[in-house]
Amino acid sequence: MDLAFTPEEQKFREEARAWVRDNLPKDISDKVHSAMRLTRDDMQRWAKILGKKGWLGYGWPKQFGGPGWSAIQKHLFEEECALAGAPRVVPFGPVMVAPVIMAFGSPEQQQRFLPGIASGEVWWSQGYSEPGSGSDLASLKTRAERKTIPGKGDVYIVNGQKTWTTLGQYGEWMFNLVRTSTEGKPQTGISFLVLDMKSPGVTVRPIKLLDGDFEVNEVFFDNVEVPAENLIGEENKGWTYAKHLLSHERTNIADVNRAKRELERLKRIAKTEGLYDDRRFRDEIARLEVDVVALEMLVLRVLSAEKSGKNSLDIAGLLKIKGSEIQQRYSELMMLAAGPYAMPYIHEAMDAGWQGDFPGGIANAPLASTYFNMRKTTIYGGSNEVQRNIVAQTVLG
């Protein structure tokens, strides 16, 4: 196993670093480095910049319009983006639904949906979780009944509810798991359906969180008509496609490159607050840094196995467990370092630059908000308890 990068890979890193430096808007990177609120425009502006370069779908093969990068090149690009302060690519389109459409969609569906995802023009949302169906996703109840309507042809009539739909208030298209059969095991009656969120009968209701923002939403379907041509793959095979998508989501959640950036931010906050010389607090930072390095080594081992053509162990669940726990730990240590200065989260004041009026300034806001937000990471994408069971079954049989 060789974890060293080749001269060609180092050259690629330098080229990616230079491009990101020259094209990432400074106002956006300033917000990211200070963990300030990103607007829809901020996120989509960066997505369109990447799209224009052909790099929003940086994990895509060339046949679908991607750059065709190796796994190591993708990792290096992600690292350079994270360290430069680029927003995370909103994953629902380019990272999650696009691979499903590539693998299981028809040529017509690929031509219809992939260009808008690659350019950053179309905002996608995810319809998986429901009230009572989160980690036990196979128990979902949103129903899609196929009917023939004169003048419209074959359609699915969708009724039900999704919840925790991240940034769904911005969504233009949505991919959903829906129940199309009640026969057999719960997993065998699920289909993968995409729908236009402007369709009559779709209602999006934002959920107000502790920080006062509306990151997640409830989405209601009331007799929504969805053309049958929007079914991805085969009817009742959606569980297979869902697992394909979740492997991408869980690896994305690990996000070791953001952890490296936030580790440096934690050190800056500790130094600003005079805690970096406190041995006990510095021990906590050291423990965290060891775990971040270990997570990076695990990621690099996977990349090394892919590069050599070996079949790497399916460790998406393990990456998700460790990555999400690290995210919770660095957000907690930041808040502890800042003390009472971690608390303010007033949108109007933050937008006016008020954070700079107290010791530590902009580095310290909104740390409490980040802490609370990160409590979800061990739950979404499949709870860590469930992931541990999967890892145990993989290793022990």
One Martini backbone bead per residue (centre of mass of N, CA, C, O) as a GRO file, in nm:
protein
  397
    1MET     BB    1   0.093   0.039   0.026
    2ASP     BB    2   0.056   0.370  -0.123
    3LEU     BB    3   0.034   0.711   0.024
    4ALA     BB    4   0.178   0.846  -0.199
    5PHE     BB    5   0.219   1.097  -0.418
    6THR     BB    6   0.258   1.170  -0.726
    7PRO     BB    7   0.378   1.400  -0.939
    8GLU     BB    8   0.110   1.415  -1.098
    9GLU     BB    9  -0.072   1.463  -0.849
   10GLN     BB   10   0.070   1.720  -0.749
   11LYS     BB   11   0.014   1.882  -1.005
   12PHE     BB   12  -0.290   1.868  -0.984
   13ARG     BB   13  -0.314   2.013  -0.716
   14GLU     BB   14  -0.192   2.285  -0.808
   15GLU     BB   15  -0.402   2.339  -1.028
   16ALA     BB   16  -0.651   2.333  -0.845
   17ARG     BB   17  -0.560   2.554  -0.648
   18ALA     BB   18  -0.539   2.783  -0.858
   19TRP     BB   19  -0.831   2.777  -0.958
   20VAL     BB   20  -0.973   2.826  -0.689
   21ARG     BB   21  -0.831   3.093  -0.621
   22ASP     BB   22  -0.937   3.242  -0.895
   23ASN     BB   23  -1.275   3.154  -0.857
   24LEU     BB   24  -1.328   3.210  -0.562
   25PRO     BB   25  -1.523   3.394  -0.387
   26LYS     BB   26  -1.446   3.586  -0.115
   27ASP     BB   27  -1.723   3.617   0.027
   28ILE     BB   28  -1.759   3.310   0.054
   29SER     BB   29  -1.497   3.221   0.202
   30ASP     BB   30  -1.542   3.397   0.451
   31LYS     BB   31  -1.796   3.254   0.546
   32VAL     BB   32  -1.679   2.968   0.573
   33HIS     BB   33  -1.444   3.031   0.777
   34SER     BB   34  -1.688   3.160   0.980
   35ALA     BB   35  -1.964   3.002   0.968
   36MET     BB   36  -2.163   3.140   0.794
   37ARG     BB   37  -2.434   3.222   0.630
   38LEU     BB   38  -2.568   3.063   0.350
   39THR     BB   39  -2.700   3.123   0.061
   40ARG     BB   40  -2.838   3.031  -0.224
   41ASP     BB   41  -2.652   3.208  -0.398
   42ASP     BB   42  -2.386   3.109  -0.291
   43MET     BB   43  -2.415   2.808  -0.368
   44GLN     BB   44  -2.495   2.849  -0.677
   45ARG     BB   45  -2.258   3.018  -0.769
   46TRP     BB   46  -2.046   2.796  -0.728
   47ALA     BB   47  -2.182   2.579  -0.898
   48LYS     BB   48  -2.166   2.741  -1.170
   49ILE     BB   49  -1.863   2.765  -1.181
   50LEU     BB   50  -1.813   2.463  -1.192
   51GLY     BB   51  -1.998   2.404  -1.435
   52LYS     BB   52  -1.843   2.574  -1.646
   53LYS     BB   53  -1.582   2.385  -1.608
   54GLY     BB   54  -1.690   2.074  -1.538
   55TRP     BB   55  -1.682   2.033  -1.187
   56LEU     BB   56  -1.944   1.952  -1.040
   57GLY     BB   57  -1.904   1.660  -1.178
   58TYR     BB   58  -1.615   1.535  -1.061
   59GLY     BB   59  -1.723   1.216  -1.040
   60TRP     BB   60  -1.756   1.189  -1.339
   61PRO     BB   61  -1.768   1.056  -1.630
   62LYS     BB   62  -1.713   1.142  -1.954
   63GLN     BB   63  -1.984   1.026  -2.084
   64PHE     BB   64  -2.142   1.256  -1.877
   65GLY     BB   65  -1.938   1.525  -1.855
   66GLY     BB   66  -1.696   1.461  -1.705
   67PRO     BB   67  -1.346   1.442  -1.619
   68GLY     BB   68  -1.244   1.148  -1.527
   69TRP     BB   69  -1.139   1.106  -1.253
   70SER     BB   70  -0.975   0.993  -1.009
   71ALA     BB   71  -0.996   0.926  -0.682
   72ILE     BB   72  -0.751   1.107  -0.610
   73GLN     BB   73  -0.834   1.362  -0.758
   74LYS     BB   74  -1.094   1.406  -0.604
   75HIS     BB   75  -0.964   1.436  -0.328
   76LEU     BB   76  -0.782   1.679  -0.394
   77PHE     BB   77  -1.006   1.871  -0.476
   78GLU     BB   78  -1.162   1.868  -0.210
   79GLU     BB   79  -0.931   1.974  -0.037
   80GLU     BB   80  -0.885   2.247  -0.179
   81CYS     BB   81  -1.169   2.355  -0.135
   82ALA     BB   82  -1.178   2.341   0.173
   83LEU     BB   83  -0.918   2.515   0.236
   84ALA     BB   84  -1.034   2.772   0.068
   85GLY     BB   85  -1.360   2.799   0.135
   86ALA     BB   86  -1.558   2.619   0.005
   87PRO     BB   87  -1.844   2.509  -0.055
   88ARG     BB   88  -2.035   2.264  -0.039
   89VAL     BB   89  -2.164   2.052  -0.237
   90VAL     BB   90  -2.472   2.004  -0.322
   91PRO     BB   91  -2.548   1.657  -0.337
   92PHE     BB   92  -2.828   1.570  -0.465
   93GLY     BB   93  -2.740   1.584  -0.758
   94PRO     BB   94  -2.421   1.511  -0.827
   95VAL     BB   95  -2.387   1.276  -0.587
   96MET     BB   96  -2.673   1.113  -0.588
   97VAL     BB   97  -2.873   1.106  -0.842
   98ALA     BB   98  -2.680   1.084  -1.082
   99PRO     BB   99  -2.570   0.791  -1.041
  100VAL     BB  100  -2.850   0.663  -1.076
  101ILE     BB  101  -2.907   0.762  -1.364
  102MET     BB  102  -2.654   0.636  -1.489
  103ALA     BB  103  -2.717   0.331  -1.395
  104PHE     BB  104  -3.069   0.325  -1.435
  105GLY     BB  105  -3.126   0.508  -1.653
  106SER     BB  106  -3.226   0.627  -1.931
  107PRO     BB  107  -3.116   0.795  -2.198
  108GLU     BB  108  -3.341   1.009  -2.175
  109GLN     BB  109  -3.292   1.078  -1.874
  110GLN     BB  110  -2.999   1.164  -1.903
  111GLN     BB  111  -3.054   1.397  -2.109
  112ARG     BB  112  -3.261   1.551  -1.924
  113PHE     BB  113  -3.098   1.577  -1.627
  114LEU     BB  114  -2.778   1.609  -1.628
  115PRO     BB  115  -2.720   1.898  -1.739
  116GLY     BB  116  -2.857   2.059  -1.497
  117ILE     BB  117  -2.664   1.944  -1.286
  118ALA     BB  118  -2.380   2.017  -1.411
  119SER     BB  119  -2.445   2.342  -1.416
  120GLY     BB  120  -2.636   2.432  -1.154
  121GLU     BB  121  -2.944   2.508  -1.234
  122VAL     BB  122  -3.056   2.255  -1.070
  123TRP     BB  123  -3.246   2.190  -0.782
  124TRP     BB  124  -3.215   1.929  -0.553
  125SER     BB  125  -3.406   1.683  -0.373
  126GLN     BB  126  -3.478   1.470  -0.086
  127GLY     BB  127  -3.708   1.167  -0.060
  128TYR     BB  128  -3.707   0.969   0.225
  129SER     BB  129  -3.793   1.061   0.486
  130GLU     BB  130  -4.029   0.994   0.751
  131PRO     BB  131  -4.267   0.972   0.965
  132GLY     BB  132  -4.131   0.677   1.106
  133SER     BB  133  -3.901   0.689   0.850
  134GLY     BB  134  -3.566   0.645   0.876
  135SER     BB  135  -3.376   0.402   0.947
  136ASP     BB  136  -3.661   0.263   0.868
  137LEU     BB  137  -3.714   0.301   0.545
  138ALA     BB  138  -3.896   0.048   0.456
  139SER     BB  139  -4.162   0.187   0.611
  140LEU     BB  140  -4.267   0.351   0.403
  141LYS     BB  141  -4.588   0.536   0.283
  142THR     BB  142  -4.555   0.662   0.029
  143ARG     BB  143  -4.778   0.677  -0.246
  144ALA     BB  144  -4.786   0.507  -0.581
  145GLU     BB  145  -5.026   0.522  -0.840
  146ARG     BB  146  -5.108   0.368  -1.133
  147LYS     BB  147  -5.237   0.556  -1.418
  148THR     BB  148  -5.483   0.631  -1.670
  149ILE     BB  149  -5.504   0.945  -1.843
  150PRO     BB  150  -5.673   1.125  -2.039
  151GLY     BB  151  -5.423   1.307  -2.223
  152LYS     BB  152  -5.163   1.186  -2.026
  153GLY     BB  153  -5.154   0.899  -1.951
  154ASP     BB  154  -4.916   0.769  -1.760
  155VAL     BB  155  -4.943   0.780  -1.399
  156TYR     BB  156  -4.857   0.901  -1.079
  157ILE     BB  157  -5.015   0.892  -0.761
  158VAL     BB  158  -4.916   1.105  -0.499
  159ASN     BB  159  -4.908   1.015  -0.141
  160GLY     BB  160  -4.777   1.211   0.135
  161GLN     BB  161  -4.461   1.224   0.339
  162LYS     BB  162  -4.184   1.432   0.403
  163THR     BB  163  -3.871   1.467   0.591
  164TRP     BB  164  -3.581   1.640   0.630
  165THR     BB  165  -3.559   1.839   0.383
  166THR     BB  166  -3.287   1.960   0.259
  167LEU     BB  167  -3.339   2.257   0.113
  168GLY     BB  168  -3.642   2.233  -0.006
  169GLN     BB  169  -3.715   2.542  -0.054
  170TYR     BB  170  -3.522   2.524  -0.333
  171GLY     BB  171  -3.660   2.316  -0.488
  172GLU     BB  172  -3.728   2.169  -0.824
  173TRP     BB  173  -3.631   1.876  -0.772
  174MET     BB  174  -3.729   1.527  -0.683
  175PHE     BB  175  -3.626   1.244  -0.507
  176ASN     BB  176  -3.809   0.929  -0.455
  177LEU     BB  177  -3.951   0.717  -0.222
  178VAL     BB  178  -4.201   0.474  -0.315
  179ARG     BB  179  -4.504   0.303  -0.288
  180THR     BB  180  -4.614   0.025  -0.522
  181SER     BB  181  -4.618  -0.208  -0.295
  182THR     BB  182  -4.747  -0.470  -0.045
  183GLU     BB  183  -4.584  -0.705  -0.137
  184GLY     BB  184  -4.404  -0.858   0.064
  185LYS     BB  185  -4.142  -0.711   0.131
  186PRO     BB  186  -4.089  -0.383   0.186
  187GLN     BB  187  -3.845  -0.352  -0.023
  188THR     BB  188  -4.013  -0.466  -0.288
  189GLY     BB  189  -4.227  -0.190  -0.295
  190ILE     BB  190  -4.006   0.011  -0.414
  191SER     BB  191  -3.963   0.331  -0.572
  192PHE     BB  192  -3.804   0.554  -0.817
  193LEU     BB  193  -3.892   0.902  -0.808
  194VAL     BB  194  -3.936   1.190  -1.012
  195LEU     BB  195  -4.012   1.548  -0.938
  196ASP     BB  196  -4.187   1.835  -0.972
  197MET     BB  197  -4.217   2.092  -0.728
  198LYS     BB  198  -4.448   2.253  -0.909
  199SER     BB  199  -4.657   2.064  -0.863
  200PRO     BB  200  -4.959   1.991  -0.801
  201GLY     BB  201  -4.967   1.914  -0.441
  202VAL     BB  202  -4.706   2.059  -0.350
  203THR     BB  203  -4.579   2.099  -0.008
  204VAL     BB  204  -4.372   2.335   0.165
  205ARG     BB  205  -4.250   2.309   0.514
  206PRO     BB  206  -4.074   2.470   0.722
  207ILE     BB  207  -3.827   2.408   0.980
  208LYS     BB  208  -3.760   2.538   1.281
  209LEU     BB  209  -3.471   2.597   1.438
  210LEU     BB  210  -3.268   2.687   1.698
  211ASP     BB  211  -3.121   2.913   1.502
  212GLY     BB  212  -3.377   3.017   1.308
  213ASP     BB  213  -3.361   2.832   1.079
  214PHE     BB  214  -3.434   2.659   0.739
  215GLU     BB  215  -3.300   2.362   0.650
  216VAL     BB  216  -3.566   2.207   0.693
  217ASN     BB  217  -3.844   1.991   0.571
  218GLU     BB  218  -4.172   1.957   0.471
  219VAL     BB  219  -4.339   1.722   0.243
  220PHE     BB  220  -4.636   1.732   0.049
  221PHE     BB  221  -4.871   1.489  -0.101
  222ASP     BB  222  -5.162   1.573  -0.319
  223ASN     BB  223  -5.230   1.423  -0.585
  224VAL     BB  224  -4.970   1.378  -0.753
  225GLU     BB  225  -4.871   1.414  -1.085
  226VAL     BB  226  -4.662   1.159  -1.241
  227PRO     BB  227  -4.492   1.069  -1.485
  228ALA     BB  228  -4.392   0.752  -1.576
  229GLU     BB  229  -4.112   0.857  -1.701
  230ASN     BB  230  -4.003   0.920  -1.387
  231LEU     BB  231  -3.910   0.640  -1.368
  232ILE     BB  232  -3.646   0.473  -1.221
  233GLY     BB  233  -3.631   0.210  -1.377
  234GLU     BB  234  -3.789  -0.021  -1.190
  235GLU     BB  235  -4.047  -0.141  -1.052
  236ASN     BB  236  -3.969  -0.229  -0.719
  237LYS     BB  237  -3.631  -0.136  -0.731
  238GLY     BB  238  -3.555   0.109  -0.533
  239TRP     BB  239  -3.376  -0.019  -0.310
  240THR     BB  240  -3.128  -0.061  -0.484
  241TYR     BB  241  -3.090   0.243  -0.554
  242ALA     BB  242  -3.072   0.349  -0.263
  243LYS     BB  243  -2.807   0.203  -0.186
  244HIS     BB  244  -2.636   0.336  -0.399
  245LEU     BB  245  -2.677   0.624  -0.288
  246LEU     BB  246  -2.589   0.585   0.017
  247SER     BB  247  -2.289   0.532  -0.039
  248HIS     BB  248  -2.239   0.827  -0.123
  249GLU     BB  249  -2.345   0.973   0.130
  250ARG     BB  250  -2.159   0.845   0.351
  251THR     BB  251  -1.892   0.937   0.231
  252ASN     BB  252  -1.966   1.243   0.233
  253ILE     BB  253  -2.002   1.277   0.543
  254ALA     BB  254  -1.710   1.244   0.639
  255ASP     BB  255  -1.536   1.485   0.543
  256VAL     BB  256  -1.213   1.524   0.595
  257ASN     BB  257  -1.149   1.809   0.476
  258ARG     BB  258  -1.323   1.975   0.667
  259ALA     BB  259  -1.190   1.877   0.927
  260LYS     BB  260  -0.916   2.010   0.869
  261ARG     BB  261  -1.019   2.300   0.861
  262GLU     BB  262  -1.162   2.302   1.147
  263LEU     BB  263  -0.913   2.241   1.312
  264GLU     BB  264  -0.775   2.514   1.253
  265ARG     BB  265  -1.002   2.685   1.372
  266LEU     BB  266  -0.984   2.579   1.657
  267LYS     BB  267  -0.699   2.685   1.708
  268ARG     BB  268  -0.764   2.986   1.668
  269ILE     BB  269  -0.970   3.008   1.895
  270ALA     BB  270  -0.788   2.910   2.128
  271LYS     BB  271  -0.583   3.140   2.096
  272THR     BB  272  -0.775   3.382   2.128
  273GLU     BB  273  -0.881   3.261   2.425
  274GLY     BB  274  -0.620   3.129   2.579
  275LEU     BB  275  -0.625   2.784   2.546
  276TYR     BB  276  -0.360   2.669   2.409
  277ASP     BB  277  -0.198   2.655   2.699
  278ASP     BB  278  -0.393   2.441   2.782
  279ARG     BB  279  -0.333   2.116   2.831
  280ARG     BB  280  -0.613   1.986   2.831
  281PHE     BB  281  -0.718   2.120   2.573
  282ARG     BB  282  -0.482   2.030   2.390
  283ASP     BB  283  -0.543   1.730   2.420
  284GLU     BB  284  -0.813   1.740   2.270
  285ILE     BB  285  -0.695   1.836   2.004
  286ALA     BB  286  -0.501   1.597   1.965
  287ARG     BB  287  -0.711   1.374   1.954
  288LEU     BB  288  -0.855   1.486   1.711
  289GLU     BB  289  -0.613   1.487   1.515
  290VAL     BB  290  -0.567   1.184   1.517
  291ASP     BB  291  -0.847   1.113   1.397
  292VAL     BB  292  -0.818   1.269   1.135
  293VAL     BB  293  -0.570   1.117   1.033
  294ALA     BB  294  -0.700   0.836   1.042
  295LEU     BB  295  -0.924   0.901   0.840
  296GLU     BB  296  -0.736   0.974   0.608
  297MET     BB  297  -0.595   0.699   0.592
  298LEU     BB  298  -0.850   0.543   0.522
  299VAL     BB  299  -0.908   0.690   0.260
  300LEU     BB  300  -0.628   0.628   0.126
  301ARG     BB  301  -0.661   0.323   0.126
  302VAL     BB  302  -0.895   0.315  -0.066
  303LEU     BB  303  -0.751   0.463  -0.299
  304SER     BB  304  -0.519   0.259  -0.327
  305ALA     BB  305  -0.697   0.017  -0.401
  306GLU     BB  306  -0.820   0.140  -0.655
  307LYS     BB  307  -0.552   0.199  -0.807
  308SER     BB  308  -0.464  -0.124  -0.797
  309GLY     BB  309  -0.749  -0.295  -0.838
  310LYS     BB  310  -0.866  -0.348  -0.573
  311ASN     BB  311  -1.091  -0.470  -0.343
  312SER     BB  312  -1.247  -0.282  -0.136
  313LEU     BB  313  -1.382  -0.233   0.146
  314ASP     BB  314  -1.701  -0.175   0.258
  315ILE     BB  315  -1.676   0.154   0.436
  316ALA     BB  316  -1.901   0.368   0.446
  317GLY     BB  317  -2.001   0.331   0.740
  318LEU     BB  318  -1.730   0.389   0.884
  319LEU     BB  319  -1.686   0.672   0.773
  320LYS     BB  320  -1.947   0.789   0.889
  321ILE     BB  321  -1.894   0.747   1.186
  322LYS     BB  322  -1.623   0.903   1.218
  323GLY     BB  323  -1.695   1.169   1.076
  324SER     BB  324  -1.941   1.253   1.256
  325GLU     BB  325  -1.791   1.252   1.530
  326ILE     BB  326  -1.585   1.468   1.456
  327GLN     BB  327  -1.784   1.698   1.403
  328GLN     BB  328  -1.890   1.707   1.695
  329ARG     BB  329  -1.619   1.763   1.840
  330TYR     BB  330  -1.530   2.033   1.706
  331SER     BB  331  -1.790   2.192   1.780
  332GLU     BB  332  -1.760   2.160   2.088
  333LEU     BB  333  -1.474   2.285   2.125
  334MET     BB  334  -1.539   2.561   2.015
  335MET     BB  335  -1.755   2.637   2.224
  336LEU     BB  336  -1.574   2.602   2.473
  337ALA     BB  337  -1.361   2.815   2.392
  338ALA     BB  338  -1.569   3.068   2.368
  339GLY     BB  339  -1.813   3.042   2.529
  340PRO     BB  340  -2.033   3.302   2.539
  341TYR     BB  341  -1.948   3.378   2.232
  342ALA     BB  342  -2.117   3.131   2.103
  343MET     BB  343  -2.425   3.230   2.118
  344PRO     BB  344  -2.469   3.429   1.906
  345TYR     BB  345  -2.774   3.446   1.667
  346ILE     BB  346  -2.810   3.723   1.467
  347HIS     BB  347  -2.873   3.797   1.159
  348GLU     BB  348  -2.858   4.108   1.147
  349ALA     BB  349  -2.590   4.133   1.302
  350MET     BB  350  -2.416   3.955   1.120
  351ASP     BB  351  -2.462   4.115   0.852
  352ALA     BB  352  -2.328   4.381   1.001
  353GLY     BB  353  -2.061   4.277   1.168
  354TRP     BB  354  -2.086   4.243   1.491
  355GLN     BB  355  -1.867   4.026   1.572
  356GLY     BB  356  -1.615   4.238   1.592
  357ASP     BB  357  -1.693   4.369   1.898
  358PHE     BB  358  -1.540   4.117   2.016
  359PRO     BB  359  -1.357   3.893   2.137
  360GLY     BB  360  -1.256   3.713   1.840
  361GLY     BB  361  -1.497   3.767   1.676
  362ILE     BB  362  -1.586   3.604   1.391
  363ALA     BB  363  -1.478   3.321   1.490
  364ASN     BB  364  -1.738   3.280   1.714
  365ALA     BB  365  -1.955   3.282   1.479
  366PRO     BB  366  -2.198   3.023   1.520
  367LEU     BB  367  -2.120   2.784   1.742
  368ALA     BB  368  -2.384   2.682   1.867
  369SER     BB  369  -2.523   2.622   1.603
  370THR     BB  370  -2.320   2.413   1.502
  371TYR     BB  371  -2.351   2.218   1.733
  372PHE     BB  372  -2.652   2.152   1.697
  373ASN     BB  373  -2.638   2.067   1.397
  374MET     BB  374  -2.427   1.820   1.447
  375ARG     BB  375  -2.621   1.613   1.593
  376LYS     BB  376  -2.728   1.477   1.315
  377THR     BB  377  -2.485   1.311   1.185
  378THR     BB  378  -2.552   1.031   1.350
  379ILE     BB  379  -2.836   0.994   1.184
  380TYR     BB  380  -2.800   1.057   0.910
  381GLY     BB  381  -2.761   0.818   0.659
  382GLY     BB  382  -2.775   0.643   0.893
  383SER     BB  383  -2.735   0.542   1.178
  384ASN     BB  384  -2.469   0.448   1.374
  385GLU     BB  385  -2.599   0.196   1.488
  386VAL     BB  386  -2.661   0.067   1.215
  387GLN     BB  387  -2.369   0.079   1.101
  388ARG     BB  388  -2.246  -0.112   1.312
  389ASN     BB  389  -2.406  -0.358   1.225
  390ILE     BB  390  -2.299  -0.368   0.936
  391VAL     BB  391  -2.002  -0.396   1.005
  392ALA     BB  392  -2.029  -0.653   1.174
  393GLN     BB  393  -2.146  -0.830   0.946
  394THR     BB  394  -1.906  -0.796   0.750
  395VAL     BB  395  -1.685  -0.913   0.949
  396LEU     BB  396  -1.854  -1.166   1.100
  397GLY     BB  397  -2.136  -1.263   0.942
   0.00000   0.00000   0.00000
